[in-house]
Amino acid sequence: SLSAALSQDVLKKLGITHLLSVCTEHTFQSRPNAMTITVQDSEYEDLLIHLPDACNFIQTALDQGGKVLVHCMMGISRSTTVVCAYLMMSQRLSVSAAIKYVRKRRPQVHPNYGFMKQLHAFADCRYKPSCTNSEYIAWKRRQKRDVTKYLNWIADSIPVVPDQIYLTR
């Protein structure tokens, strides 16, 4: 979580050498050995395109003998998605096996529905989503359709209050 990433005592105690922030709330870009992926915890965010860079950051740190803290605001959805993607790519785990592995160590993890779909797409893309990858292009098309449908639903759901109505206490 963000609180762990902000605590020098926790970082020192755990021997953390690298920070991977997956949030908009706080970034550590001025810090050495840090990477930030600025995404919100929304099922409509495209975290998928960032997963290869995140996995490479983690692998490079581990290859150098480092320890990586992957965090988001609460340590439940965004960071979990990145850690699962890393496990899928490096250990060739399925989505469910990666989630199960992480959940054994941190029971409260729960990637949002959109991020779960992105983990499946990550595997479908053979861990290399890009603008030229046909699986990524198909996923992006479906995501755009889903976002449009959601935004139309929101627009249709917003109640219209006529100017003549006044609300008082």
N, C-alpha and C positions, 0 to 999 in steps of 0.2 A: 504494500500500500504506500501511498504518498508519505504517510507519517514515518514509515521505516526509512524511506529514501532521504527524508529530511534530517534524520537523527544520525549525527556523526558517531555517537556511541554505538548504535546498532550496526552501522556499516563497519566500524572498526572491529567490533566483537565478532561479526560474521566473516571478516576478512574480505569484504566486498571491494573489488578493484575496478569494476565496470558497472555503469548504470544505464539501463534501457528504460526510458520513460515513454509510456504509451498513454499520453493524456494532453489535455489542453490547459489543465489547471496549474501546472508548474513544469518548467523545463530546466535542464541542467546543461544547456549547450555551451556555457562558458567553462564548464568543468572538463578536465581531460578524461579520456576514456568514457565518454557519455554519448548516448544517441537518443534523440527524441523523435517520436512519431506523434504528430499532432492530430489526433482523432478524438471525436466524442464517442461516448458509449451509446451509440444509436445503431439499430440494426440496418440503417440505410447508409452508414459510413463505409467507405471502401478501405478496409484495413488490408484486404487481400494483396493489393499491389505492393504494400510495404513489407510483406512477410519474408521474401527472400533476403532483403537487406537486413532485417532484424535477425534472421537465422544466421546469416554470415557474420554479423556483429558478435552474436553469442559464441559461435564456433571459433572465431578468431581469438576472442578473449580466453576461452577454455584452452585453445592450443598454446597460448602464451602462459598457461598456468594460472590464469586469473579466475576470479569468481564474479558472477554477474547477478545483479538484482534487477529483475524485470518487474516494473511496477506500473500501476495506474492509480486512480484516486482511491479505490477501495480494495484492490487486489482480487476482484471477483470476475470481471468479464474481459476487459481489454488485455490485461497482462496475461491472463489465463490463455486467451486465444493465441498470443504470441508464443508462450511456452509450449502449448500443444503443437503449434505449427513446427517449432524446432524439433520436438520429439518425433513428430511424424516424418520430417525430412531426414533427421540424423539416424533415427532408429527404425525407420520404415514402419511405424505404428499406424494403425487405423485411427480414425477420429475418435471412436468410442474407447479404444485402448489408451489413447493419449489422455483423454478426459479422465478416465478411470485412474490412471497412474497419478495424475496431478491431484485428483480429488482425495486419494489416499493420504496425501501429504498436507493438503489444505482443503478440508471438507466443504467450506463455504463457496468454492468456485462454481461459477455458473455463467458461461459465455452467453450473451444474448442470442436470440434466434438468428439474426442476420449474420453474426460472427460464426455461429455453428454452420450455417450454409456456406460461408466463406472457407471454413476449414475443409469441407467436402470439396469445394471448388479447387482449393490448393492442391489436394491430392489428384483431382481430375486434370489439373494443369501440369502434373508431374513436378510440382514444387517450383515451377517457373512461370508464374503469371506475367504476361506482358501484353502490350498493345498488338503484338503479332501472334500471340498464342490463341488458337481458335477456341479453346475451352474458356479462356479468360474473356474473349470477345462475347461468347454466348452467355456467360454469367453476367457480364456487364449489361448486356441487352435486357436480360431478365430483371436485373436489379433496377434499371431505369424504368421499366414497365411497372414494377412494384412501387417505386417511389412516386411515379405519376399517379397511380391508382390511390395511393395513400394521401397524397396532396389533394386530389379531387375529393376524396372522402372527407378530409378536414374542411375543405371549402364548403362542401354541402352541409356539413354538420354545425357550422358556426351559426348560432342563433342571431337573428336580426331583431334588434329592439328598435321599434319606431321612436322617432324624436318626441312624440307626444307622451310617452310613458316616462314618468319620473319615479325613481326609487328613493324612498326615504327610510329612515330608521324609526 
